[in-house]
Amino acid sequence: MSTPRDRLSDYLEMRRSLGFRLVETELYLKDFCAFMDRCDRTVVTAQLALEWATAPANIRPTSWAGRLTTVRQFARYLQAFEPRTEVPGTRLLPFRPKRSKPYLYSKREIRQLMAAAERVPSRQTLRPCTVRTLLGLLAVTGMRLGEALALRREDVDLQAGVITIQGSKFLKSRLVPLHPSTIRALARYAHRRDALLDERDARQGRRVRDDRFLLTGRGRKFWPAEVHKAFYKVSRLVGLRGPGINRGPRLHDLRHRFATETLLRWSRSGLQIDREMPVLTTYLGHSNIADTYWYLSAHPELMQHAAMRLERRWGGST
């Protein structure tokens, strides 16, 4: 008889073929299988799953719920091979994650952030220019930070005016068309980037350069932690967070703003948002259209649209 450990590789391979990365899931399930081995058990039960999920006493109940959810999904798969498998009920450690309330930047604040980015002192001449370009790119395309940092030179086709995002979240690739003003801004950055790095290479007598589009002054890729640190400095300069405080508007909120502004334009122009929503879902790289509908709650005007939508749907019921 096969054990959960025997089935784990096939389970992970099956889900990854659907686009899930499952890095944390794999670690959790390997630990759960080891827990079953220590308990000398070969069949998953709800009680066993609950004991494992709540074993770490130093983590939050929300983390317990996440651990149990991972086993619950695995147990559903195992039931097809072992009918005695118990799937932990959804009422065990119930948890519904709360989305962070997005900060909707104004156009003026985005301009201030971009201008301040080039005023931050740095020994790397290119670094402030890259941060400025990155902020603008996130604001006008709605890309994820990781997607922007992963862009390689061949992914940014300024002649065609299209960015290709290769295998990002859920391993999906997609095309992002660019406005002419964005193309010009990226072209100026690319020219300045290459000029500064050529000058540095000439001084050092060697060429060390990553093939990514957005680079540090040393010709290397930017890491997310570096970008967040730079963003905190910039946002303090324009008054969006206090001295020494990291909590406040996030880089990811630029993506929220892009989605919200797109929906507002559609609503104000009389377009049927329900019909257009799949376009925005595809553009943003969402795996589920429900994730895109969430943006209707991010702005009072969009909330009114959602209320009218529900009223039209249920207005005739009694």
TORGU-686804 format. One record per residue (C-alpha): x, y, z. Coordinates in steps of 0.25 Angstrom, whole numbers, always signed. Layout:
<recs>
[rec [X; Y; Z]] ...
</recs>
This chain:
<recs>
[rec [+0; +0; +0]] [rec [+5; +14; -4]] [rec [+7; +24; +7]] [rec [+5; +39; +6]] [rec [+20; +41; +5]] [rec [+20; +32; -8]] [rec [+9; +40; -14]] [rec [+15; +54; -11]] [rec [+24; +55; -23]] [rec [+12; +52; -33]] [rec [+3; +62; -25]] [rec [+13; +73; -26]] [rec [+16; +70; -41]] [rec [+1; +70; -44]] [rec [-1; +84; -38]] [rec [+11; +90; -43]] [rec [+7; +86; -57]] [rec [-5; +95; -55]] [rec [+4; +107; -52]] [rec [+6; +106; -37]] [rec [+20; +108; -31]] [rec [+17; +102; -18]] [rec [+31; +105; -11]] [rec [+25; +106; +3]] [rec [+14; +95; +0]] [rec [+25; +85; -3]] [rec [+33; +89; +10]] [rec [+20; +88; +18]] [rec [+16; +74; +12]] [rec [+29; +68; +14]] [rec [+29; +72; +28]] [rec [+15; +66; +30]] [rec [+19; +53; +24]] [rec [+31; +53; +33]] [rec [+21; +55; +45]] [rec [+13; +44; +40]] [rec [+25; +35; +40]] [rec [+28; +39; +54]] [rec [+14; +35; +58]] [rec [+15; +22; +51]] [rec [+2; +26; +43]] [rec [+0; +23; +28]] [rec [-14; +29; +26]] [rec [-17; +44; +28]] [rec [-28; +47; +38]] [rec [-34; +60; +42]] [rec [-28; +59; +56]] [rec [-14; +56; +51]] [rec [-15; +68; +41]] [rec [-20; +77; +53]] [rec [-9; +72; +62]] [rec [+2; +75; +52]] [rec [-4; +89; +48]] [rec [-4; +94; +62]] [rec [+9; +88; +67]] [rec [+17; +100; +65]] [rec [+13; +108; +78]] [rec [+21; +121; +74]] [rec [+13; +124; +61]] [rec [-1; +131; +59]] [rec [-14; +124; +58]] [rec [-15; +129; +43]] [rec [-2; +122; +40]] [rec [-8; +109; +47]] [rec [-20; +111; +37]] [rec [-11; +112; +25]] [rec [-3; +99; +29]] [rec [-16; +92; +31]] [rec [-21; +97; +17]] [rec [-9; +91; +11]] [rec [-12; +77; +17]] [rec [-26; +78; +13]] [rec [-23; +80; -2]] [rec [-13; +69; -1]] [rec [-24; +60; +6]] [rec [-34; +62; -5]] [rec [-24; +57; -15]] [rec [-20; +45; -6]] [rec [-35; +41; -5]] [rec [-35; +36; -19]] [rec [-25; +25; -15]] [rec [-28; +23; -1]] [rec [-43; +24; +3]] [rec [-40; +24; +18]] [rec [-33; +37; +16]] [rec [-40; +48; +24]] [rec [-41; +62; +18]] [rec [-40; +72; +30]] [rec [-53; +81; +30]] [rec [-53; +95; +26]] [rec [-58; +99; +40]] [rec [-46; +94; +47]] [rec [-37; +106; +49]] [rec [-45; +115; +40]] [rec [-38; +127; +34]] [rec [-41; +137; +23]] [rec [-29; +145; +19]] [rec [-31; +160; +19]] [rec [-26; +168; +8]] [rec [-18; +181; +11]] [rec [-26; +193; +8]] [rec [-19; +199; -4]] [rec [-14; +214; -4]] [rec [-18; +221; -17]] [rec [-7; +230; -21]] [rec [-11; +243; -28]] [rec [-4; +247; -41]] [rec [+3; +258; -33]] [rec [+9; +248; -22]] [rec [+14; +239; -33]] [rec [+21; +251; -40]] [rec [+27; +255; -26]] [rec [+32; +241; -24]] [rec [+39; +240; -37]] [rec [+45; +254; -36]] [rec [+50; +250; -22]] [rec [+56; +237; -26]] [rec [+67; +245; -34]] [rec [+70; +253; -22]] [rec [+74; +242; -13]] [rec [+89; +242; -11]] [rec [+96; +230; -16]] [rec [+110; +226; -20]] [rec [+104; +219; -32]] [rec [+100; +230; -43]] [rec [+91; +220; -50]] [rec [+83; +215; -37]] [rec [+74; +228; -35]] [rec [+71; +228; -50]] [rec [+67; +213; -49]] [rec [+58; +215; -37]] [rec [+51; +227; -44]] [rec [+49; +219; -56]] [rec [+44; +207; -48]] [rec [+33; +215; -41]] [rec [+28; +221; -54]] [rec [+28; +207; -60]] [rec [+20; +201; -49]] [rec [+10; +213; -49]] [rec [+7; +212; -64]] [rec [+7; +197; -66]] [rec [+1; +191; -53]] [rec [+13; +181; -54]] [rec [+17; +174; -41]] [rec [+30; +178; -35]] [rec [+36; +164; -38]] [rec [+32; +165; -52]] [rec [+38; +178; -55]] [rec [+51; +174; -48]] [rec [+52; +161; -56]] [rec [+51; +168; -69]] [rec [+62; +165; -79]] [rec [+66; +174; -90]] [rec [+60; +165; -101]] [rec [+47; +166; -93]] [rec [+46; +181; -95]] [rec [+43; +183; -110]] [rec [+43; +198; -111]] [rec [+41; +198; -126]] [rec [+28; +190; -125]] [rec [+24; +197; -112]] [rec [+22; +184; -105]] [rec [+27; +177; -92]] [rec [+27; +162; -91]] [rec [+26; +157; -77]] [rec [+32; +143; -77]] [rec [+26; +133; -68]] [rec [+22; +141; -56]] [rec [+13; +138; -45]] [rec [+5; +124; -48]] [rec [+16; +122; -59]] [rec [+8; +131; -69]] [rec [+14; +140; -79]] [rec [+7; +152; -85]] [rec [+9; +164; -94]] [rec [+8; +178; -88]] [rec [+6; +189; -99]] [rec [+13; +202; -96]] [rec [+8; +217; -98]] [rec [+17; +225; -107]] [rec [+21; +234; -95]] [rec [+25; +221; -87]] [rec [+33; +217; -99]] [rec [+41; +230; -100]] [rec [+44; +229; -85]] [rec [+49; +215; -85]] [rec [+57; +219; -98]] [rec [+64; +230; -90]] [rec [+67; +221; -78]] [rec [+73; +211; -87]] [rec [+82; +221; -94]] [rec [+86; +227; -80]] [rec [+88; +213; -74]] [rec [+97; +208; -85]] [rec [+105; +221; -86]] [rec [+108; +221; -71]] [rec [+111; +206; -71]] [rec [+121; +208; -83]] [rec [+128; +219; -75]] [rec [+129; +211; -63]] [rec [+134; +199; -71]] [rec [+145; +208; -78]] [rec [+150; +213; -64]] [rec [+150; +198; -58]] [rec [+156; +192; -71]] [rec [+146; +181; -70]] [rec [+131; +178; -74]] [rec [+122; +173; -63]] [rec [+107; +174; -67]] [rec [+94; +167; -65]] [rec [+85; +165; -77]] [rec [+73; +171; -69]] [rec [+67; +184; -74]] [rec [+67; +191; -60]] [rec [+81; +191; -54]] [rec [+88; +196; -42]] [rec [+100; +205; -44]] [rec [+109; +193; -43]] [rec [+102; +187; -55]] [rec [+95; +176; -47]] [rec [+80; +173; -44]] [rec [+72; +180; -34]] [rec [+67; +171; -22]] [rec [+53; +174; -17]] [rec [+59; +177; -3]] [rec [+68; +188; -9]] [rec [+56; +194; -16]] [rec [+47; +194; -4]] [rec [+58; +201; +4]] [rec [+60; +212; -7]] [rec [+45; +214; -8]] [rec [+44; +216; +8]] [rec [+55; +227; +6]] [rec [+47; +233; -6]] [rec [+34; +233; +1]] [rec [+39; +240; +13]] [rec [+45; +251; +5]] [rec [+31; +254; -1]] [rec [+24; +252; +13]] [rec [+16; +239; +10]] [rec [+23; +233; +23]] [rec [+30; +238; +35]] [rec [+45; +237; +39]] [rec [+49; +223; +42]] [rec [+35; +218; +39]] [rec [+33; +207; +28]] [rec [+18; +205; +30]] [rec [+10; +213; +20]] [rec [+7; +213; +5]] [rec [+14; +201; -3]] [rec [+20; +199; -16]] [rec [+9; +189; -19]] [rec [-1; +200; -17]] [rec [+3; +205; -31]] [rec [-3; +193; -37]] [rec [-15; +195; -29]] [rec [-16; +209; -34]] [rec [-14; +205; -49]] [rec [-26; +195; -48]] [rec [-35; +205; -41]] [rec [-32; +216; -51]] [rec [-35; +206; -62]] [rec [-48; +202; -57]] [rec [-52; +217; -54]] [rec [-49; +221; -68]] [rec [-58; +210; -73]] [rec [-69; +213; -64]] [rec [-68; +228; -67]] [rec [-68; +225; -82]] [rec [-80; +217; -81]] [rec [-74; +203; -84]] [rec [-80; +191; -78]] [rec [-69; +187; -68]] [rec [-74; +173; -67]] [rec [-71; +171; -82]] [rec [-58; +177; -81]] [rec [-53; +171; -68]] [rec [-47; +158; -74]] [rec [-38; +168; -82]] [rec [-32; +174; -69]] [rec [-31; +160; -63]] [rec [-22; +156; -74]] [rec [-14; +169; -75]] [rec [-11; +168; -60]] [rec [-8; +153; -60]] [rec [-19; +149; -50]] [rec [-22; +134; -50]] [rec [-36; +137; -45]] [rec [-46; +148; -50]] [rec [-51; +149; -36]] [rec [-37; +155; -32]] [rec [-40; +166; -42]] [rec [-54; +169; -37]] [rec [-48; +172; -24]] [rec [-43; +185; -29]] [rec [-58; +190; -30]] [rec [-57; +192; -15]] [rec [-45; +200; -15]] [rec [-51; +213; -19]] [rec [-65; +220; -15]] [rec [-69; +222; -29]] [rec [-66; +208; -33]] [rec [-74; +203; -20]] [rec [-86; +211; -25]] [rec [-84; +204; -39]] [rec [-84; +190; -31]] [rec [-96; +194; -24]] [rec [-104; +198; -36]] [rec [-99; +185; -43]] [rec [-105; +177; -31]] [rec [-118; +185; -31]] [rec [-120; +183; -46]] [rec [-118; +168; -43]] [rec [-127; +166; -31]] [rec [-136; +178; -33]] [rec [-147; +170; -38]] [rec [-147; +160; -27]] [rec [-156; +160; -15]] 
</recs>
